[in-house]
Amino acid sequence: MTATRPPHGAAAETVPPAHGGAAIVAVRRLFTAQSADWMLVLGTTIFLVLLGLVMVLSSSFVQSGKGDGDFFGIFLRQGLFALMGIPLMLLVSQLPAVFWRRWARNAVLLGLGLQLLVFVPGIGWGYGGNQNWINIGGVSAQPSEFLKLALVVWLATVLAERADRFNDWRSVAIPALPVSAAAIGLVLLGQDLGTVTIMASIVLAALFFAGAPMRHLLGLVALGVGGAVIFALSGASRSDRINAWLNGCTPEQLEDVCWQPMHGMWALGSGGVFGVGLGNSALKWSWLPHAESDYIFAIVGEELGLIGAMVVLALFAVLAIGMVRLMRAHTDPFRRIATGAVLVWIVGQAFVNVAVVLGMLPVLGVPLPLMSAGGTALVATLIAIGVVLSLARDVRPEPRP
């Protein structure tokens, strides 16, 4: 309906704004005057989530139907978490940087406390050899995902406060490394080597973007690699996976540790250039374990082919480029460190997931960010991107001379 002009000389009535109009104004304010890179990161993130929902639906309905016959159970749960996570991301993106500085220490203490709950009988529980979940009131969560986010914000705060003291390495290392080691150690006690790998990369990224000397970073890398090798070889199942990855699978291992990676590569390779068609995967019919989570990229390759797989990789590349451009616009060390750490977290985890599917790394149980089924991981990742967007609000790159 179009509005009509009141007669000349007649007093126009004052009409209070409708609630719908107020909502539209609020949404406009959310996106008004934001940079193209800000919008690029937001748009790419939402597109990856939507594509992930499509692939979760396609890859999970067989597994969902095995139990109570609810073929859409996994998809609906993932959709619910997406409906929670995207508004949370947008809400978080409105918070000022000072909020994160103020609450960083409380956040990391809360994250450590939640991670300790995985070892409390009746609350913590394990799956696949990893003790990394909690269940409170019928709600399950993976606290290590939120611990990653808390670690990002806390490291950015601490390192930014000491940005001019890197000549005295101990003044930086004393607060940063013990807390980081405690966070990583708690997750390691739960046998989750994949999450430990991502958390270690977050710590190294924060130190790198803070300006830590390269020789110290290389020393930490060597220490971390050595510790990971010792831990990996300390368990029979982990050492078997590594031996199979390095030396090839024996006939006995084809029915055991090699089953998942072998069928994952078959799925990825059987799609050809154009794929077998959305929903037409053969390997998801109980042949490929965790097709909807850790191996969703294999289903992408099978159903959407090489083109679909390259589109997914391109989307993560675009997300990385957008974050790098946002990071380069920051002169504040806190904003730069936090953005860089989230960048390495998400893109690094995507690289590890794809590398596992391609057989370049042994199986680590790391999901594909924003796409794999897993509510806690999705919400935590979306909030982390919301932090990046909040730090980039009203920031403009300095003009070049």
C-alpha positions as CSV (number, residue, x, y, z in Angstrom):
1,M,0.0,0.0,0.0
2,T,1.4,3.5,-0.9
3,A,1.1,6.4,1.5
4,T,-1.0,9.4,0.3
5,R,-0.1,13.0,1.0
6,P,-2.5,14.8,3.4
7,P,-4.6,17.6,1.9
8,H,-2.9,21.0,1.7
9,G,-3.2,22.8,5.0
10,A,-4.3,19.8,6.9
11,A,-2.3,18.6,9.8
12,A,-0.6,15.4,9.1
13,E,-1.1,12.8,11.8
14,T,1.8,11.6,13.8
15,V,2.0,7.8,13.4
16,P,4.2,6.0,15.9
17,P,6.8,3.7,14.2
18,A,5.8,0.1,13.9
19,H,7.8,-2.6,15.6
20,G,8.8,-4.0,12.2
21,G,10.1,-0.6,11.2
22,A,12.2,-0.4,14.3
23,A,13.6,-3.8,13.6
24,I,14.6,-2.8,10.1
25,V,16.3,0.3,11.4
26,A,18.2,-1.8,13.9
27,V,19.4,-4.2,11.2
28,R,20.4,-1.2,9.0
29,R,22.5,0.2,11.8
30,L,24.2,-3.2,12.2
31,F,25.6,-3.1,8.7
32,T,25.8,0.7,8.1
33,A,29.2,2.2,7.3
34,Q,31.1,-1.1,7.7
35,S,34.1,-1.8,5.5
36,A,33.9,-4.1,2.5
37,D,36.3,-6.5,4.3
38,W,34.0,-6.6,7.3
39,M,31.1,-7.5,5.0
40,L,33.2,-10.0,3.2
41,V,34.1,-11.9,6.4
42,L,30.4,-11.9,7.5
43,G,29.0,-12.9,4.2
44,T,31.6,-15.7,3.6
45,T,30.9,-17.0,7.2
46,I,27.2,-17.2,6.7
47,F,27.6,-18.8,3.3
48,L,29.9,-21.5,4.7
49,V,27.3,-22.2,7.5
50,L,24.5,-22.6,5.0
51,L,26.5,-24.8,2.7
52,G,27.5,-26.8,5.8
53,L,23.8,-27.3,6.7
54,V,23.1,-28.6,3.2
55,M,26.0,-31.1,3.4
56,V,25.1,-32.1,7.0
57,L,21.6,-32.9,5.8
58,S,22.9,-34.9,2.9
59,S,25.5,-36.8,4.8
60,S,23.7,-37.5,8.1
61,F,20.2,-38.8,7.3
62,V,21.4,-42.4,7.1
63,Q,23.1,-42.2,10.5
64,S,20.2,-40.3,11.9
65,G,17.7,-42.9,10.8
66,K,19.6,-45.8,12.4
67,G,18.3,-44.9,15.9
68,D,14.7,-43.8,16.4
69,G,14.0,-43.4,12.7
70,D,14.3,-39.6,12.8
71,F,16.2,-39.1,9.5
72,F,16.6,-35.4,10.1
73,G,17.7,-35.4,13.7
74,I,21.4,-34.5,13.2
75,F,20.4,-31.8,10.7
76,L,17.8,-30.3,12.9
77,R,20.1,-30.1,15.8
78,Q,22.8,-28.5,13.7
79,G,20.2,-26.0,12.3
80,L,19.2,-25.1,15.8
81,F,22.7,-24.3,16.7
82,A,23.1,-22.3,13.6
83,L,20.0,-20.3,14.5
84,M,21.6,-19.6,17.9
85,G,25.1,-19.0,16.6
86,I,24.5,-16.5,13.8
87,P,22.5,-14.1,16.0
88,L,25.1,-14.5,18.7
89,M,27.8,-13.6,16.2
90,L,25.9,-10.5,15.2
91,L,25.3,-9.5,18.8
92,V,29.0,-10.1,19.7
93,S,30.0,-8.0,16.7
94,Q,28.4,-4.9,18.4
95,L,30.5,-5.1,21.5
96,P,33.4,-2.7,22.0
97,A,37.0,-3.9,22.2
98,V,37.2,-2.7,25.8
99,F,34.6,-5.4,26.7
100,W,37.0,-8.2,25.7
101,R,39.9,-6.6,27.5
102,R,37.9,-6.3,30.7
103,W,36.6,-9.8,30.7
104,A,39.5,-11.7,29.3
105,R,40.9,-13.0,32.6
106,N,37.4,-14.1,33.8
107,A,36.8,-15.8,30.5
108,V,40.0,-17.9,30.7
109,L,39.3,-18.8,34.3
110,L,35.8,-19.9,33.4
111,G,37.1,-21.8,30.4
112,L,39.6,-23.7,32.5
113,G,36.9,-24.4,35.1
114,L,34.5,-25.8,32.5
115,Q,37.3,-28.0,31.0
116,L,37.9,-29.4,34.5
117,L,34.3,-30.6,34.5
118,V,35.1,-33.3,31.9
119,F,36.9,-35.2,34.6
120,V,34.0,-35.0,37.1
121,P,32.1,-38.3,37.3
122,G,28.5,-37.9,36.2
123,I,29.2,-34.7,34.3
124,G,32.2,-35.5,32.0
125,W,32.0,-38.2,29.4
126,G,34.1,-39.5,26.6
127,Y,33.7,-40.8,23.1
128,G,36.2,-42.5,20.7
129,G,38.9,-42.5,23.4
130,N,38.6,-38.7,24.1
131,Q,37.3,-37.4,27.4
132,N,36.3,-34.0,26.2
133,W,32.6,-33.6,26.7
134,I,30.3,-32.6,29.6
135,N,26.6,-33.2,30.1
136,I,24.6,-30.9,32.4
137,G,20.8,-31.2,32.6
138,G,20.7,-33.2,29.4
139,V,22.7,-30.6,27.4
140,S,26.0,-31.8,26.0
141,A,28.9,-29.5,25.2
142,Q,32.5,-29.6,24.4
143,P,34.1,-27.0,26.7
144,S,37.5,-27.0,24.9
145,E,35.8,-25.1,22.0
146,F,35.0,-22.2,24.3
147,L,38.4,-22.5,26.0
148,K,40.0,-21.8,22.6
149,L,38.0,-18.5,22.4
150,A,38.9,-17.6,26.0
151,L,42.5,-18.3,25.3
152,V,42.5,-16.1,22.2
153,V,41.1,-13.1,24.0
154,W,43.3,-13.6,27.1
155,L,46.5,-14.0,25.1
156,A,45.7,-10.9,23.1
157,T,45.1,-8.9,26.3
158,V,48.2,-10.0,28.0
159,L,50.5,-9.8,25.0
160,A,49.2,-6.4,24.0
161,E,49.9,-5.1,27.5
162,R,53.5,-6.2,27.1
163,A,54.0,-5.3,23.5
164,D,57.0,-3.1,24.4
165,R,58.7,-5.7,26.6
166,F,59.6,-8.4,24.2
167,N,63.3,-7.7,24.7
168,D,62.7,-9.2,28.1
169,W,61.3,-12.5,27.0
170,R,60.6,-13.7,30.5
171,S,58.3,-10.8,31.3
172,V,56.1,-12.0,28.4
173,A,56.5,-15.7,28.8
174,I,55.7,-15.9,32.5
175,P,52.0,-14.9,32.3
176,A,51.4,-16.2,28.7
177,L,52.9,-19.7,28.6
178,P,51.9,-21.2,32.0
179,V,48.2,-20.4,31.5
180,S,48.4,-21.6,27.9
181,A,50.2,-24.8,29.0
182,A,47.5,-25.4,31.7
183,A,44.7,-25.0,29.1
184,I,46.5,-27.3,26.6
185,G,47.4,-29.8,29.3
186,L,43.8,-30.1,30.5
187,V,42.7,-31.0,27.0
188,L,45.6,-33.3,26.5
189,L,44.6,-35.2,29.7
190,G,41.4,-35.9,27.9
191,Q,43.4,-37.5,25.0
192,D,42.1,-35.0,22.4
193,L,45.3,-34.6,20.3
194,G,43.4,-32.8,17.5
195,T,42.1,-30.0,19.7
196,V,45.5,-29.7,21.4
197,T,47.1,-29.2,17.9
198,I,44.7,-26.3,17.2
199,M,45.2,-24.7,20.6
200,A,48.9,-24.9,20.2
201,S,48.6,-23.1,16.9
202,I,46.5,-20.4,18.5
203,V,49.2,-19.8,21.1
204,L,52.0,-19.7,18.5
205,A,49.9,-17.3,16.3
206,A,49.2,-14.9,19.2
207,L,53.0,-14.8,20.0
208,F,53.9,-14.3,16.4
209,F,51.5,-11.5,15.8
210,A,52.6,-9.9,19.0
211,G,56.1,-9.7,17.7
212,A,57.8,-12.5,19.6
213,P,61.4,-13.3,18.5
214,M,61.4,-16.0,15.8
215,R,64.1,-18.1,17.6
216,H,61.8,-18.4,20.6
217,L,58.9,-19.4,18.4
218,L,60.9,-22.1,16.7
219,G,62.0,-23.4,20.1
220,L,58.3,-23.7,21.1
221,V,57.5,-25.4,17.9
222,A,60.2,-27.9,18.4
223,L,59.1,-28.5,22.0
224,G,55.5,-28.9,20.9
225,V,56.3,-31.3,18.1
226,G,58.4,-33.4,20.4
227,G,55.7,-33.6,23.0
228,A,53.1,-34.5,20.4
229,V,55.2,-37.3,19.0
230,I,55.8,-38.7,22.5
231,F,52.1,-38.5,23.4
232,A,51.0,-40.0,20.0
233,L,53.2,-43.0,20.5
234,S,52.2,-43.5,24.1
235,G,48.8,-45.0,23.1
236,A,48.3,-48.2,21.1
237,S,45.5,-46.8,18.9
238,R,47.3,-43.5,18.2
239,S,50.6,-45.2,17.4
240,D,48.8,-47.7,15.1
241,R,47.2,-44.8,13.2
242,I,50.5,-43.1,12.8
243,N,52.3,-46.3,11.7
244,A,49.5,-47.0,9.1
245,W,49.8,-43.4,7.8
246,L,53.6,-43.6,7.5
247,N,54.0,-47.2,6.3
248,G,50.8,-48.0,4.7
249,C,48.0,-50.3,5.9
250,T,48.4,-54.0,6.5
251,P,45.5,-56.4,5.6
252,E,44.6,-56.6,9.3
253,Q,44.4,-52.8,9.6
254,L,42.0,-52.4,6.6
255,E,39.2,-53.5,8.9
256,D,40.4,-51.3,11.8
257,V,42.5,-48.1,11.9
258,C,42.6,-47.8,8.1
259,W,38.9,-48.2,7.5
260,Q,37.9,-44.5,8.0
261,P,40.7,-42.8,6.1
262,M,40.6,-45.4,3.3
263,H,36.8,-44.9,2.7
264,G,37.2,-41.2,3.1
265,M,39.7,-41.1,0.2
266,W,37.4,-43.4,-1.8
267,A,34.5,-41.0,-1.3
268,L,36.6,-38.0,-2.2
269,G,38.0,-39.6,-5.3
270,S,34.8,-41.2,-6.6
271,G,33.2,-37.8,-7.2
272,G,35.3,-36.9,-10.3
273,V,35.1,-33.4,-11.5
274,F,31.3,-32.8,-11.2
275,G,30.4,-35.2,-8.4
276,V,27.7,-37.9,-8.3
277,G,25.0,-35.4,-7.3
278,L,23.8,-33.8,-4.1
279,G,22.4,-36.6,-1.9
280,N,23.7,-39.4,-4.0
281,S,26.7,-40.4,-1.9
282,A,27.3,-44.1,-1.6
283,L,29.9,-44.0,1.1
284,K,27.6,-42.3,3.6
285,W,25.5,-45.5,3.7
286,S,27.4,-46.8,6.8
287,W,30.7,-47.1,5.0
288,L,32.3,-43.9,6.1
289,P,32.2,-43.2,9.9
290,H,31.5,-39.6,10.9
291,A,30.6,-38.6,7.4
292,E,28.7,-35.6,8.7
293,S,31.4,-34.3,11.0
294,D,35.1,-35.1,10.6
295,Y,34.8,-36.4,7.0
296,I,32.2,-34.0,5.6
297,F,34.8,-32.7,3.1
298,A,35.0,-36.2,1.7
299,I,31.2,-36.2,1.1
300,V,31.5,-32.7,-0.5
301,G,34.1,-34.2,-2.9
302,E,31.9,-37.3,-3.7
303,E,28.6,-35.4,-4.2
304,L,29.8,-32.1,-5.6
305,G,33.1,-33.3,-7.2
306,L,36.3,-31.5,-7.6
307,I,34.5,-28.3,-8.4
308,G,32.5,-28.4,-5.1
309,A,35.7,-29.2,-3.1
310,M,37.5,-26.3,-4.7
311,V,34.6,-24.0,-4.0
312,V,34.9,-24.9,-0.3
313,L,38.6,-24.3,-0.3
314,A,38.1,-21.0,-2.1
315,L,35.6,-19.9,0.5
316,F,38.1,-20.5,3.3
317,A,40.7,-18.7,1.3
318,V,38.3,-15.7,0.9
319,L,37.6,-15.8,4.7
320,A,41.3,-15.8,5.3
321,I,41.9,-12.8,3.0
322,G,39.1,-10.9,4.6
323,M,40.6,-11.4,8.1
324,V,44.1,-10.6,7.0
325,R,42.8,-7.3,5.5
326,L,41.0,-6.5,8.7
327,M,44.1,-7.3,10.7
328,R,46.3,-5.1,8.6
329,A,43.9,-2.2,9.3
330,H,44.6,-2.4,13.0
331,T,47.2,-0.3,14.8
332,D,46.1,-1.5,18.2
333,P,48.1,-4.6,19.2
334,F,45.2,-6.2,21.0
335,R,43.0,-6.1,17.9
336,R,45.7,-7.3,15.7
337,I,46.7,-10.3,17.9
338,A,43.2,-11.4,18.5
339,T,42.2,-11.2,14.9
340,G,45.4,-13.1,13.8
341,A,44.8,-15.8,16.4
342,V,41.2,-16.4,15.3
343,L,42.4,-16.5,11.7
344,V,45.0,-19.2,12.4
345,W,42.4,-21.1,14.5
346,I,39.8,-21.3,11.8
347,V,41.9,-21.5,8.7
348,G,44.5,-23.8,10.4
349,Q,41.7,-26.2,11.5
350,A,40.3,-26.2,8.0
351,F,43.7,-27.1,6.6
352,V,44.2,-29.9,9.2
353,N,40.7,-31.4,8.4
354,V,41.3,-31.3,4.7
355,A,44.8,-32.7,5.0
356,V,43.5,-35.6,7.1
357,V,40.8,-36.4,4.4
358,L,43.5,-36.2,1.7
359,G,45.8,-38.6,3.7
360,M,48.4,-35.9,4.2
361,L,48.0,-36.2,8.0
362,P,46.9,-39.1,10.3
363,V,43.4,-39.1,11.6
364,L,43.1,-36.4,14.3
365,G,39.4,-36.1,14.8
366,V,39.3,-32.4,13.9
367,P,36.0,-31.1,12.3
368,L,35.8,-28.7,9.4
369,P,35.0,-25.3,10.9
370,L,31.5,-23.8,10.2
371,M,30.5,-26.9,8.1
372,S,30.9,-30.1,10.1
373,A,28.1,-31.3,12.4
374,G,28.8,-30.3,16.0
375,G,26.9,-27.6,17.8
376,T,29.5,-26.5,20.4
377,A,32.1,-26.1,17.7
378,L,29.8,-24.1,15.4
379,V,28.6,-21.7,18.1
380,A,32.2,-21.1,19.4
381,T,33.5,-20.5,16.0
382,L,30.7,-18.1,15.1
383,I,31.3,-16.2,18.4
384,A,35.0,-16.0,17.6
385,I,34.3,-14.5,14.2
386,G,31.9,-12.1,16.0
387,V,34.9,-11.0,18.1
388,V,36.9,-10.4,14.9
389,L,34.0,-8.3,13.5
390,S,33.6,-6.4,16.8
391,L,37.3,-5.5,16.8
392,A,37.0,-4.3,13.2
393,R,34.0,-2.0,13.7
394,D,34.7,1.6,12.8
395,V,38.3,0.8,12.0
396,R,39.6,2.2,8.7
397,P,43.0,1.4,7.1
398,E,45.4,4.3,7.3
399,P,45.8,6.2,4.0
400,R,48.9,5.3,2.1
401,P,51.5,8.0,1.5
